[in-house]
């Protein structure tokens, strides 16, 4: 269990319930925040992060204990040695057999690169969508359209609702399903 905790790729931390001091962090957490496990143990968020970050983290920690349930934080901004990183965190309060709060388990994923990729994808789709050129995306098995840009809608005078029930070869009279497959 110790080896799994230390080496799992998710960022994992454990805090005591009373002072919200870190009891343990794993290697992924060390790498993200730039502090070793030894430097973090016994410290709280205010010892390690900016006041704004610590306020936010502490508020969510306390909320987990107040609600006695998992708190899902889709995006948290964290200033790290690698720059600002965005993490998706889940905080789980842990209680003893008498219902007294004991620990807070945090599990995070660094989603910075995913967010950047989605933003680039959104920018590209916005550019493609605003083009007067026709851009089509269709399923390679069924040949049904999955995406068309505004250029297609304007030039062909179909709605996307109509097009998504049509095959890629349906919009050109010169194509049959077989002749269209040969063009691929």
C-alpha positions in Angstrom: 0.0 0.0 0.0 2.9 2.3 0.8 4.4 1.7 -2.6 1.1 2.3 -4.4 0.5 5.6 -2.4 4.0 6.9 -3.2 4.0 6.0 -6.9 0.4 6.4 -8.2 0.4 9.0 -10.9 -2.4 11.0 -9.3 -1.5 13.7 -6.8 -2.4 12.5 -3.4 -2.2 14.2 0.0 -3.4 13.4 3.5 -4.2 16.0 6.1 -5.2 15.7 9.8 -8.7 16.9 10.5 -7.9 19.1 13.5 -5.2 21.5 12.1 -5.4 20.6 8.4 -1.7 19.9 8.5 -0.2 17.7 5.9 0.5 14.2 7.2 1.7 12.8 3.9 2.0 13.5 0.2 3.0 11.2 -2.7 5.7 11.6 -5.3 3.3 13.2 -7.8 2.4 15.9 -5.3 6.1 16.5 -4.5 6.8 17.0 -8.2 3.9 19.3 -8.7 4.4 21.6 -5.7 8.2 21.5 -5.6 8.5 20.4 -2.0 9.6 17.1 -0.6 7.4 15.0 1.7 9.7 15.9 4.6 9.3 19.6 4.0 5.5 19.4 3.8 4.8 17.2 6.8 3.3 19.1 9.7 2.7 22.2 7.6 -0.7 23.6 6.5 -1.7 25.3 3.2 -0.7 28.8 4.6 2.9 27.6 5.2 3.2 26.5 1.5 1.0 28.5 -0.8 -0.1 32.1 -1.4 -2.8 33.4 1.0 -5.4 33.3 -1.8 -4.6 29.7 -2.6 -4.5 28.7 1.0 -7.8 30.4 1.7 -9.5 28.6 -1.1 -7.9 25.2 -0.2 -8.8 25.6 3.5 -12.4 26.6 2.7 -12.9 23.4 0.6 -11.2 21.3 3.3 -13.6 22.6 5.9 -16.6 22.2 3.5 -15.8 18.5 3.1 -15.9 18.0 6.9 -19.1 20.1 7.3 -21.0 18.3 4.6 -19.4 14.9 5.5 -19.1 14.1 1.9 -16.7 14.1 -1.1 -16.1 17.6 -2.4 -15.4 17.7 -6.2 -13.4 20.8 -7.3 -13.2 20.7 -11.1 -10.6 23.4 -11.4 -8.1 24.8 -8.9 -5.3 27.2 -9.9 -2.0 26.4 -8.2 1.2 28.4 -8.4 4.0 25.8 -8.8 7.7 25.9 -9.8 6.5 25.0 -13.3 4.2 28.0 -13.4 0.4 28.1 -12.9 -1.1 24.7 -13.1 -4.8 23.7 -13.1 -5.8 20.7 -11.0 -9.0 18.8 -10.6 -9.3 17.8 -7.0 -11.5 15.6 -4.9 -11.4 15.9 -1.2 -12.8 13.1 1.0 -13.3 13.5 4.7 -12.5 10.4 6.8 -14.2 9.8 10.2 -13.4 7.4 13.0 -15.9 4.7 14.1 -17.5 7.3 16.5 -18.1 9.8 13.7 -15.2 12.1 14.7 -13.3 13.7 11.8 -9.8 12.2 11.5 -8.3 12.9 8.1 -8.8 14.6 4.8 -7.8 12.6 1.7 -7.1 14.7 -1.4 -6.7 13.2 -4.9 -5.9 15.6 -7.7 -5.1 15.4 -11.4 -3.1 18.1 -13.2 -5.4 19.0 -16.1 -3.4 22.0 -17.3 -2.3 20.4 -20.6 -5.8 19.0 -21.2 -7.3 22.5 -20.7 -4.7 24.1 -23.1 -5.4 21.4 -25.7 -9.2 22.0 -25.4 -8.7 25.8 -25.8 -6.6 25.2 -28.9 -9.2 22.9 -30.2 -11.9 25.4 -29.5 -9.9 28.1 -31.3 -9.4 25.9 -34.3 -13.1 24.9 -34.4 -14.1 28.6 -34.2 -11.8 29.4 -37.1 -13.0 26.5 -39.2 -16.6 27.2 -38.3 -16.4 30.9 -39.3 -14.8 30.0 -42.7 -16.8 30.3 -45.9 -15.0 27.2 -47.2 -16.8 23.9 -46.6 -15.5 21.6 -43.9 -17.1 18.2 -43.3 -16.4 15.5 -40.7 -18.1 12.2 -41.1 -18.0 8.8 -39.5 -15.6 6.6 -41.5 -17.8 3.5 -41.0 -21.3 4.9 -41.6 -20.4 8.0 -43.7 -22.9 10.0 -41.7 -21.9 13.6 -40.9 -20.7 14.3 -37.4 -19.7 18.0 -38.0 -20.1 20.6 -40.7 -19.1 24.2 -40.5 -21.2 27.3 -41.3 -19.7 27.4 -44.8 -21.5 24.0 -45.6 -24.8 25.2 -44.0 -24.7 28.5 -46.0 -23.6 27.0 -49.3 -25.8 23.9 -49.3 -28.8 25.4 -47.5 -29.2 22.4 -45.3 -29.5 22.5 -41.5 -27.2 20.4 -39.4 -30.2 18.5 -38.2 -30.8 17.5 -41.8 -27.2 16.8 -42.6 -26.6 14.6 -39.6 -29.0 12.1 -41.1 -27.3 12.2 -44.5 -24.3 10.3 -45.8 -21.3 12.1 -47.1 -22.1 10.8 -50.6 -25.7 12.1 -50.4 -24.8 15.7 -51.1 -23.2 15.1 -54.5 -25.3 13.5 -57.2 -22.3 12.1 -59.0 -21.4 9.8 -56.0 -22.8 6.5 -55.0 -21.7 4.8 -51.9 -19.3 2.6 -53.8 -17.8 5.4 -55.9 -17.4 7.6 -52.8 -15.6 4.8 -51.0 -13.1 4.7 -53.9 -12.2 8.3 -53.3 -11.0 7.7 -49.8 
